[in-house]
Amino acid sequence: MPELVFFSGTMDCGKSTLALQIGHNRSARGLQGVIFTRDDRAGEGKLSSRLGLVTEAVEASEGMDLYAHLVDQLSQGGRVDYVIVDEAQFLAPEQIDQLARVVDDLGLDVFAFGITTDFRTRLFPGSQRLIELADRIEALQVEALCWCGARATHNARTVGGEMVVEGEQVVVGDVSSPAAETGYEVLCRRHHRRRMTSGSVRAGALSPDVLPVASS
């Protein structure tokens, strides 16, 4: 039976790499798929992983009807055996409904990949709808780690190296962005609550504002 499967995890846990691997495995068996993505770090119409792998994709722009896109491709003689959706958290809830319809009405497997919560620890609307509709939810087995070594469970946004908890929900950045730019970092819950990023800890360790030590 075809399924809508949601692969979820924090940033830096291999979601895009797994999406590319699923596509590769099916392509090697002669199957043809459609890959959708939204706001990928590599640019419009790209699916990329931090390992340096990249492939062409269809940009699922705001307001795009994903179901209609696939029906149009099929009606023109195109072949579609499965669908991959990366950065699914950025999709609108109605686009997730369209993906469920792809499974139910077109009989295609849909593999969606995305993070569940934003830098404020709130659910993305697209991820929330996936949790509500998915036939299966899979947590990625590759654990991202906080700077302290604990399992990372939260996504933090940094601006100029400082963690922020207010602002637009969607601002494209990366975990490898320079400190002067908008970037992201994965943290354990304790350090997310305390707003302690690797940069702030490093700055604190190097701070000259420490108590003097008297020599004996």
MITORVEX-459752 format. One record per residue: x, y, z of N, C-alpha, C in turn; residue number from 1. Coordinates in pm, whole numbers, plus 50000, padded with zeros to 5 digits. Example, Ala and Ser with C-alpha at 12.3 -4.5 7.8 and 13.67 -1.06 7.14 Angstrom:
<atoms>
51319 | 49431 | 50780 | 51230 | 49550 | 50780 | 51320 | 49670 | 50780 | 1 $
51285 | 49775 | 50708 | 51367 | 49894 | 50714 | 51290 | 50003 | 50787 | 2 $
</atoms>
This chain:
<atoms>
50084 | 49880 | 50000 | 50000 | 50000 | 50000 | 50088 | 50126 | 50000 | 1 $
50053 | 50224 | 49919 | 50130 | 50350 | 49920 | 50114 | 50422 | 50053 | 2 $
50217 | 50496 | 50091 | 50217 | 50564 | 50221 | 50266 | 50707 | 50209 | 3 $
50219 | 50789 | 50302 | 50278 | 50920 | 50326 | 50366 | 50905 | 50449 | 4 $
50497 | 50914 | 50430 | 50592 | 50891 | 50539 | 50663 | 51022 | 50571 | 5 $
50667 | 51058 | 50699 | 50734 | 51180 | 50743 | 50860 | 51143 | 50818 | 6 $
50977 | 51175 | 50761 | 51105 | 51154 | 50826 | 51143 | 51285 | 50895 | 7 $
51150 | 51282 | 51027 | 51173 | 51406 | 51101 | 51300 | 51398 | 51185 | 8 $
51351 | 51514 | 51217 | 51470 | 51523 | 51301 | 51516 | 51666 | 51307 | 9 $
51616 | 51692 | 51388 | 51673 | 51827 | 51396 | 51756 | 51855 | 51270 | 10 $
51803 | 51976 | 51257 | 51900 | 52005 | 51153 | 52025 | 51921 | 51176 | 11 $
52096 | 51895 | 51068 | 52226 | 51828 | 51076 | 52217 | 51681 | 51116 | 12 $
52100 | 51618 | 51093 | 52089 | 51476 | 51129 | 52075 | 51386 | 51006 | 13 $
52096 | 51443 | 50887 | 52103 | 51358 | 50768 | 51974 | 51343 | 50690 | 14 $
51876 | 51433 | 50707 | 51748 | 51420 | 50637 | 51766 | 51428 | 50486 | 15 $
51836 | 51531 | 50439 | 51853 | 51548 | 50295 | 51938 | 51437 | 50236 | 16 $
52036 | 51389 | 50311 | 52120 | 51278 | 50265 | 52035 | 51153 | 50245 | 17 $
51944 | 51127 | 50340 | 51856 | 51011 | 50327 | 51759 | 51029 | 50211 | 18 $
51711 | 51150 | 50191 | 51622 | 51176 | 50077 | 51693 | 51144 | 49946 | 19 $
51818 | 51188 | 49934 | 51896 | 51159 | 49814 | 51922 | 51009 | 49800 | 20 $
51945 | 50941 | 49910 | 51970 | 50797 | 49906 | 51847 | 50720 | 49861 | 21 $
51729 | 50760 | 49912 | 51605 | 50694 | 49872 | 51582 | 50713 | 49722 | 22 $
51607 | 50834 | 49674 | 51592 | 50859 | 49532 | 51690 | 50777 | 49449 | 23 $
51814 | 50768 | 49496 | 51917 | 50689 | 49425 | 51878 | 50542 | 49419 | 24 $
51835 | 50487 | 49531 | 51800 | 50344 | 49536 | 51686 | 50311 | 49440 | 25 $
51586 | 50397 | 49435 | 51472 | 50371 | 49346 | 51508 | 50394 | 49200 | 26 $
51591 | 50494 | 49175 | 51636 | 50518 | 49038 | 51718 | 50399 | 48986 | 27 $
51798 | 50340 | 49074 | 51879 | 50225 | 49034 | 51794 | 50104 | 48998 | 28 $
51668 | 50102 | 49044 | 51575 | 49993 | 49012 | 51483 | 50031 | 48896 | 29 $
51515 | 50139 | 48828 | 51437 | 50178 | 48711 | 51314 | 50260 | 48740 | 30 $
51297 | 50304 | 48864 | 51181 | 50385 | 48899 | 51211 | 50533 | 48876 | 31 $
51107 | 50609 | 48846 | 51123 | 50752 | 48822 | 51041 | 50830 | 48924 | 32 $
51104 | 50926 | 48987 | 51036 | 51004 | 49090 | 51039 | 51152 | 49061 | 33 $
50957 | 51224 | 49136 | 50957 | 51369 | 49134 | 51005 | 51416 | 49270 | 34 $
51099 | 51508 | 49271 | 51153 | 51563 | 49395 | 51107 | 51707 | 49409 | 35 $
51039 | 51736 | 49518 | 51002 | 51873 | 49552 | 51091 | 51921 | 49665 | 36 $
51121 | 52049 | 49665 | 51192 | 52108 | 49777 | 51148 | 52253 | 49792 | 37 $
51188 | 52313 | 49903 | 51149 | 52453 | 49929 | 51261 | 52521 | 50008 | 38 $
51315 | 52629 | 49954 | 51414 | 52710 | 50024 | 51537 | 52629 | 50065 | 39 $
51587 | 52548 | 49974 | 51708 | 52471 | 50004 | 51828 | 52565 | 50013 | 40 $
51926 | 52529 | 50096 | 52046 | 52612 | 50116 | 52124 | 52633 | 49987 | 41 $
52110 | 52540 | 49890 | 52186 | 52548 | 49766 | 52117 | 52636 | 49662 | 42 $
51996 | 52681 | 49692 | 51925 | 52768 | 49597 | 51797 | 52705 | 49546 | 43 $
51727 | 52781 | 49465 | 51597 | 52738 | 49413 | 51611 | 52615 | 49323 | 44 $
51518 | 52521 | 49342 | 51517 | 52402 | 49258 | 51632 | 52307 | 49282 | 45 $
51683 | 52304 | 49405 | 51794 | 52215 | 49440 | 51759 | 52137 | 49566 | 46 $
51805 | 52013 | 49571 | 51804 | 51936 | 49695 | 51949 | 51904 | 49725 | 47 $
51998 | 51953 | 49838 | 52139 | 51934 | 49870 | 52156 | 51884 | 50012 | 48 $
52266 | 51813 | 50034 | 52301 | 51768 | 50169 | 52431 | 51834 | 50209 | 49 $
52459 | 51833 | 50339 | 52583 | 51893 | 50389 | 52706 | 51810 | 50356 | 50 $
52683 | 51691 | 50301 | 52796 | 51609 | 50256 | 52845 | 51652 | 50119 | 51 $
52776 | 51750 | 50058 | 52817 | 51799 | 49928 | 52739 | 51742 | 49811 | 52 $
52643 | 51653 | 49839 | 52561 | 51594 | 49733 | 52449 | 51691 | 49696 | 53 $
52415 | 51697 | 49568 | 52309 | 51787 | 49523 | 52243 | 51730 | 49399 | 54 $
52113 | 51755 | 49384 | 52041 | 51712 | 49265 | 51935 | 51816 | 49232 | 55 $
51886 | 51809 | 49109 | 51781 | 51901 | 49067 | 51649 | 51862 | 49131 | 56 $
51565 | 51962 | 49156 | 51435 | 51938 | 49218 | 51336 | 52042 | 49166 | 57 $
51210 | 52020 | 49196 | 51104 | 52115 | 49163 | 51082 | 52203 | 49285 | 58 $
51094 | 52334 | 49267 | 51071 | 52426 | 49379 | 50922 | 52433 | 49410 | 59 $
50886 | 52390 | 49530 | 50745 | 52392 | 49573 | 50713 | 52531 | 49627 | 60 $
50690 | 52623 | 49537 | 50671 | 52762 | 49575 | 50538 | 52783 | 49649 | 61 $
50528 | 52896 | 49715 | 50406 | 52929 | 49788 | 50286 | 52931 | 49693 | 62 $
50180 | 52862 | 49730 | 50060 | 52858 | 49649 | 50059 | 52752 | 49541 | 63 $
50170 | 52683 | 49521 | 50175 | 52579 | 49418 | 50090 | 52459 | 49459 | 64 $
50013 | 52404 | 49365 | 49933 | 52285 | 49389 | 50016 | 52164 | 49350 | 65 $
50068 | 52092 | 49447 | 50157 | 51980 | 49420 | 50083 | 51864 | 49353 | 66 $
49960 | 51842 | 49395 | 49879 | 51736 | 49334 | 49854 | 51767 | 49187 | 67 $
49815 | 51891 | 49157 | 49786 | 51929 | 49019 | 49912 | 51919 | 48933 | 68 $
50027 | 51954 | 48990 | 50154 | 51943 | 48917 | 50180 | 51800 | 48873 | 69 $
50156 | 51706 | 48962 | 50181 | 51566 | 48930 | 50077 | 51512 | 48832 | 70 $
49951 | 51551 | 48850 | 49847 | 51508 | 48756 | 49878 | 51560 | 48616 | 71 $
49924 | 51684 | 48607 | 49958 | 51742 | 48477 | 50073 | 51665 | 48412 | 72 $
50173 | 51629 | 48493 | 50286 | 51553 | 48438 | 50241 | 51417 | 48388 | 73 $
50155 | 51350 | 48465 | 50105 | 51218 | 48426 | 50016 | 51226 | 48302 | 74 $
49933 | 51330 | 48295 | 49840 | 51344 | 48182 | 49913 | 51372 | 48051 | 75 $
50037 | 51423 | 48061 | 50116 | 51450 | 47943 | 50207 | 51333 | 47906 | 76 $
50182 | 51219 | 47968 | 50258 | 51098 | 47935 | 50381 | 51078 | 48019 | 77 $
50403 | 51163 | 48118 | 50517 | 51147 | 48206 | 50498 | 51030 | 48302 | 78 $
50606 | 50984 | 48356 | 50600 | 50872 | 48450 | 50642 | 50920 | 48587 | 79 $
50565 | 50882 | 48687 | 50597 | 50914 | 48827 | 50570 | 50790 | 48910 | 80 $
50674 | 50736 | 48974 | 50658 | 50617 | 49056 | 50658 | 50648 | 49206 | 81 $
50714 | 50762 | 49243 | 50720 | 50801 | 49384 | 50748 | 50950 | 49391 | 82 $
50731 | 51007 | 49511 | 50752 | 51150 | 49532 | 50838 | 51169 | 49656 | 83 $
50938 | 51255 | 49645 | 51022 | 51294 | 49759 | 51001 | 51443 | 49783 | 84 $
50985 | 51481 | 49909 | 50968 | 51622 | 49945 | 51067 | 51656 | 50055 | 85 $
51162 | 51743 | 50024 | 51258 | 51787 | 50126 | 51219 | 51925 | 50176 | 86 $
51263 | 51960 | 50296 | 51227 | 52087 | 50362 | 51075 | 52099 | 50371 | 87 $
51011 | 51988 | 50404 | 50865 | 51984 | 50406 | 50804 | 52075 | 50512 | 88 $
50884 | 52113 | 50611 | 50831 | 52201 | 50716 | 50790 | 52336 | 50660 | 89 $
50847 | 52376 | 50546 | 50817 | 52506 | 50488 | 50689 | 52506 | 50404 | 90 $
50631 | 52390 | 50379 | 50509 | 52384 | 50300 | 50390 | 52431 | 50381 | 91 $
50290 | 52481 | 50311 | 50165 | 52521 | 50376 | 50084 | 52397 | 50409 | 92 $
49999 | 52403 | 50513 | 49917 | 52286 | 50547 | 49836 | 52232 | 50430 | 93 $
49783 | 52320 | 50345 | 49705 | 52272 | 50231 | 49791 | 52196 | 50131 | 94 $
49920 | 52228 | 50125 | 50010 | 52152 | 50037 | 50036 | 52013 | 50094 | 95 $
50038 | 52001 | 50225 | 50049 | 51869 | 50287 | 49923 | 51787 | 50257 | 96 $
49807 | 51851 | 50260 | 49683 | 51784 | 50222 | 49692 | 51732 | 50079 | 97 $
49754 | 51811 | 49990 | 49771 | 51769 | 49851 | 49860 | 51646 | 49843 | 98 $
49963 | 51639 | 49926 | 50051 | 51521 | 49926 | 49975 | 51397 | 49973 | 99 $
49887 | 51413 | 50072 | 49805 | 51300 | 50117 | 49714 | 51253 | 50004 | 100 $
49664 | 51347 | 49926 | 49578 | 51311 | 49812 | 49658 | 51239 | 49704 | 101 $
49785 | 51276 | 49687 | 49872 | 51205 | 49593 | 49880 | 51057 | 49630 | 102 $
49893 | 51030 | 49759 | 49900 | 50892 | 49807 | 49767 | 50820 | 49783 | 103 $
49658 | 50885 | 49824 | 49528 | 50819 | 49823 | 49467 | 50806 | 49684 | 104 $
49482 | 50910 | 49601 | 49416 | 50911 | 49470 | 49506 | 50865 | 49356 | 105 $
49637 | 50890 | 49367 | 49728 | 50850 | 49260 | 49804 | 50722 | 49292 | 106 $
49797 | 50679 | 49418 | 49862 | 50555 | 49458 | 50013 | 50560 | 49458 | 107 $
50069 | 50677 | 49492 | 50214 | 50694 | 49494 | 50265 | 50707 | 49637 | 108 $
50381 | 50649 | 49662 | 50448 | 50672 | 49789 | 50501 | 50815 | 49792 | 109 $
50484 | 50882 | 49906 | 50538 | 51016 | 49926 | 50628 | 51012 | 50049 | 110 $
50755 | 51049 | 50030 | 50852 | 51052 | 50138 | 50884 | 51198 | 50168 | 111 $
50839 | 51246 | 50283 | 50858 | 51386 | 50321 | 50964 | 51395 | 50431 | 112 $
51052 | 51495 | 50418 | 51162 | 51513 | 50513 | 51157 | 51656 | 50567 | 113 $
51170 | 51669 | 50699 | 51169 | 51802 | 50754 | 51192 | 51804 | 50904 | 114 $
51217 | 51923 | 50955 | 51230 | 51941 | 51100 | 51092 | 51974 | 51155 | 115 $
51068 | 51938 | 51279 | 50935 | 51957 | 51336 | 50914 | 52095 | 51395 | 116 $
51014 | 52145 | 51470 | 50995 | 52272 | 51540 | 51096 | 52376 | 51496 | 117 $
51058 | 52503 | 51510 | 51145 | 52613 | 51470 | 51238 | 52653 | 51584 | 118 $
51307 | 52764 | 51564 | 51406 | 52810 | 51663 | 51341 | 52855 | 51794 | 119 $
51207 | 52871 | 51792 | 51133 | 52908 | 51914 | 51070 | 52787 | 51981 | 120 $
51102 | 52668 | 51932 | 51049 | 52539 | 51977 | 50900 | 52525 | 51947 | 121 $
50852 | 52591 | 51844 | 50712 | 52581 | 51803 | 50702 | 52504 | 51672 | 122 $
50595 | 52427 | 51658 | 50578 | 52346 | 51539 | 50564 | 52433 | 51414 | 123 $
50632 | 52392 | 51307 | 50605 | 52450 | 51177 | 50466 | 52403 | 51133 | 124 $
50386 | 52488 | 51071 | 50253 | 52445 | 51025 | 50259 | 52324 | 50933 | 125 $
50357 | 52320 | 50842 | 50368 | 52205 | 50753 | 50399 | 52077 | 50829 | 126 $
50487 | 52085 | 50926 | 50522 | 51967 | 51005 | 50404 | 51923 | 51091 | 127 $
50333 | 52018 | 51146 | 50215 | 51983 | 51226 | 50113 | 51906 | 51144 | 128 $
50091 | 51952 | 51020 | 49995 | 51884 | 50935 | 50045 | 51746 | 50895 | 129 $
50174 | 51731 | 50876 | 50230 | 51600 | 50845 | 50211 | 51503 | 50962 | 130 $
50232 | 51552 | 51083 | 50211 | 51468 | 51201 | 50066 | 51423 | 51208 | 131 $
49975 | 51511 | 51168 | 49832 | 51479 | 51172 | 49791 | 51380 | 51064 | 132 $
49857 | 51383 | 50948 | 49812 | 51305 | 50833 | 49899 | 51186 | 50796 | 133 $
50025 | 51185 | 50835 | 50117 | 51083 | 50786 | 50074 | 50942 | 50827 | 134 $
50094 | 50848 | 50736 | 50070 | 50708 | 50769 | 50178 | 50657 | 50865 | 135 $
50295 | 50717 | 50853 | 50407 | 50673 | 50936 | 50501 | 50789 | 50960 | 136 $
50552 | 50799 | 51083 | 50649 | 50902 | 51118 | 50777 | 50832 | 51164 | 137 $
50887 | 50867 | 51099 | 51014 | 50804 | 51130 | 51111 | 50909 | 51184 | 138 $
51165 | 50884 | 51302 | 51269 | 50972 | 51357 | 51403 | 50928 | 51302 | 139 $
51480 | 51022 | 51252 | 51610 | 50989 | 51195 | 51702 | 50927 | 51300 | 140 $
51771 | 50822 | 51262 | 51854 | 50749 | 51357 | 51991 | 50812 | 51379 | 141 $
52034 | 50897 | 51287 | 52162 | 50965 | 51306 | 52139 | 51083 | 51399 | 142 $
52193 | 51078 | 51518 | 52167 | 51182 | 51617 | 52262 | 51299 | 51599 | 143 $
52204 | 51417 | 51586 | 52286 | 51538 | 51590 | 52324 | 51564 | 51735 | 144 $
52439 | 51625 | 51757 | 52489 | 51646 | 51893 | 52501 | 51795 | 51925 | 145 $
52463 | 51828 | 52046 | 52485 | 51962 | 52100 | 52636 | 51980 | 52122 | 146 $
52677 | 52104 | 52135 | 52821 | 52131 | 52159 | 52871 | 52062 | 52285 | 147 $
52779 | 52032 | 52380 | 52820 | 51968 | 52506 | 52835 | 51817 | 52492 | 148 $
52792 | 51763 | 52377 | 52802 | 51619 | 52355 | 52673 | 51545 | 52376 | 149 $
52572 | 51612 | 52434 | 52442 | 51548 | 52455 | 52364 | 51546 | 52323 | 150 $
52261 | 51464 | 52317 | 52177 | 51456 | 52197 | 52108 | 51589 | 52173 | 151 $
52120 | 51642 | 52053 | 52057 | 51769 | 52019 | 51910 | 51745 | 51985 | 152 $
51823 | 51822 | 52046 | 51678 | 51807 | 52024 | 51612 | 51936 | 51978 | 153 $
51686 | 52048 | 51982 | 51627 | 52178 | 51949 | 51714 | 52252 | 51847 | 154 $
51647 | 52332 | 51766 | 51714 | 52414 | 51665 | 51722 | 52557 | 51716 | 155 $
51841 | 52615 | 51713 | 51860 | 52752 | 51758 | 51901 | 52840 | 51641 | 156 $
51848 | 52963 | 51640 | 51890 | 53061 | 51539 | 51986 | 53158 | 51603 | 157 $
52092 | 53192 | 51531 | 52189 | 53288 | 51582 | 52202 | 53403 | 51483 | 158 $
52220 | 53521 | 51535 | 52246 | 53640 | 51454 | 52370 | 53707 | 51514 | 159 $
52473 | 53718 | 51434 | 52597 | 53773 | 51485 | 52656 | 53688 | 51597 | 160 $
52628 | 53559 | 51592 | 52682 | 53468 | 51693 | 52599 | 53456 | 51819 | 161 $
52493 | 53539 | 51832 | 52409 | 53537 | 51952 | 52276 | 53469 | 51921 | 162 $
52230 | 53385 | 52011 | 52103 | 53315 | 51993 | 51987 | 53413 | 52006 | 163 $
51889 | 53401 | 51916 | 51769 | 53485 | 51920 | 51646 | 53396 | 51931 | 164 $
51541 | 53447 | 51993 | 51418 | 53370 | 52010 | 51296 | 53445 | 51957 | 165 $
51319 | 53551 | 51882 | 51211 | 53624 | 51819 | 51246 | 53651 | 51674 | 166 $
51142 | 53670 | 51591 | 51164 | 53698 | 51450 | 51077 | 53612 | 51363 | 167 $
51092 | 53629 | 51231 | 51016 | 53552 | 51134 | 51046 | 53403 | 51150 | 168 $
50943 | 53321 | 51130 | 50963 | 53177 | 51148 | 51060 | 53121 | 51045 | 169 $
51053 | 53169 | 50922 | 51137 | 53116 | 50816 | 51239 | 53221 | 50773 | 170 $
51366 | 53196 | 50803 | 51478 | 53274 | 50753 | 51583 | 53173 | 50711 | 171 $
51617 | 53171 | 50583 | 51710 | 53070 | 50532 | 51850 | 53097 | 50585 | 172 $
51909 | 52994 | 50639 | 52045 | 53000 | 50690 | 52100 | 52860 | 50696 | 173 $
52214 | 52844 | 50762 | 52275 | 52712 | 50767 | 52355 | 52700 | 50895 | 174 $
52382 | 52574 | 50935 | 52462 | 52553 | 51056 | 52608 | 52589 | 51032 | 175 $
52646 | 52607 | 50905 | 52785 | 52642 | 50875 | 52801 | 52789 | 50838 | 176 $
52696 | 52871 | 50859 | 52704 | 53012 | 50825 | 52804 | 53084 | 50914 | 177 $
52875 | 53185 | 50860 | 52967 | 53264 | 50943 | 52893 | 53329 | 51059 | 178 $
52964 | 53354 | 51167 | 52901 | 53407 | 51287 | 52834 | 53542 | 51264 | 179 $
52883 | 53619 | 51168 | 52827 | 53752 | 51144 | 52692 | 53746 | 51074 | 180 $
52654 | 53631 | 51021 | 52530 | 53617 | 50947 | 52427 | 53542 | 51031 | 181 $
52306 | 53533 | 50974 | 52202 | 53450 | 51036 | 52240 | 53304 | 51016 | 182 $
52251 | 53232 | 51125 | 52288 | 53092 | 51117 | 52204 | 53009 | 51212 | 183 $
52232 | 52881 | 51216 | 52157 | 52790 | 51302 | 52252 | 52694 | 51371 | 184 $
52207 | 52647 | 51486 | 52286 | 52551 | 51563 | 52190 | 52458 | 51635 | 185 $
52228 | 52332 | 51645 | 52144 | 52237 | 51717 | 52194 | 52227 | 51861 | 186 $
52099 | 52227 | 51955 | 52132 | 52225 | 52097 | 52047 | 52123 | 52170 | 187 $
52095 | 52079 | 52286 | 52010 | 52001 | 52376 | 51910 | 52097 | 52440 | 188 $
51805 | 52043 | 52502 | 51702 | 52130 | 52559 | 51758 | 52221 | 52667 | 189 $
51846 | 52168 | 52750 | 51900 | 52247 | 52860 | 51972 | 52372 | 52809 | 190 $
52056 | 52355 | 52708 | 52132 | 52470 | 52660 | 52048 | 52560 | 52569 | 191 $
51943 | 52505 | 52508 | 51852 | 52592 | 52434 | 51777 | 52682 | 52532 | 192 $
51731 | 52626 | 52643 | 51661 | 52704 | 52745 | 51751 | 52813 | 52801 | 193 $
51877 | 52782 | 52817 | 51973 | 52878 | 52874 | 52036 | 52969 | 52768 | 194 $
52000 | 52946 | 52642 | 52054 | 53023 | 52530 | 52206 | 53016 | 52524 | 195 $
52258 | 52898 | 52549 | 52403 | 52877 | 52550 | 52444 | 52805 | 52422 | 196 $
52492 | 52881 | 52324 | 52544 | 52823 | 52201 | 52692 | 52797 | 52215 | 197 $
52748 | 52726 | 52118 | 52892 | 52700 | 52122 | 52970 | 52831 | 52117 | 198 $
52919 | 52928 | 52041 | 52987 | 53056 | 52031 | 52987 | 53133 | 52162 | 199 $
52872 | 53134 | 52231 | 52866 | 53208 | 52357 | 52951 | 53143 | 52465 | 200 $
52958 | 53011 | 52464 | 53041 | 52940 | 52562 | 53189 | 52969 | 52535 | 201 $
53226 | 52970 | 52408 | 53365 | 52997 | 52372 | 53404 | 53140 | 52409 | 202 $
53310 | 53234 | 52384 | 53336 | 53374 | 52418 | 53350 | 53390 | 52569 | 203 $
53266 | 53317 | 52644 | 53274 | 53325 | 52789 | 53404 | 53272 | 52842 | 204 $
53453 | 53166 | 52777 | 53580 | 53107 | 52822 | 53698 | 53199 | 52795 | 205 $
53683 | 53283 | 52691 | 53793 | 53371 | 52654 | 53780 | 53510 | 52715 | 206 $
53670 | 53533 | 52788 | 53644 | 53667 | 52840 | 53750 | 53707 | 52942 | 207 $
53799 | 53832 | 52935 | 53898 | 53880 | 53033 | 53834 | 53917 | 53166 | 208 $
53701 | 53920 | 53170 | 53631 | 53960 | 53292 | 53621 | 53845 | 53390 | 209 $
53733 | 53807 | 53446 | 53736 | 53697 | 53542 | 53797 | 53750 | 53672 | 210 $
53770 | 53678 | 53777 | 53825 | 53719 | 53906 | 53976 | 53703 | 53906 | 211 $
54048 | 53799 | 53960 | 54195 | 53785 | 53965 | 54235 | 53676 | 54063 | 212 $
54343 | 53612 | 54032 | 54395 | 53506 | 54118 | 54523 | 53556 | 54183 | 213 $
54520 | 53565 | 54316 | 54638 | 53614 | 54386 | 54745 | 53505 | 54393 | 214 $
54868 | 53545 | 54367 | 54976 | 53447 | 54374 | 55024 | 53439 | 54518 | 215 $
55064 | 53324 | 54559 | 55108 | 53306 | 54698 | 55258 | 53322 | 54709 | 216 $
</atoms>
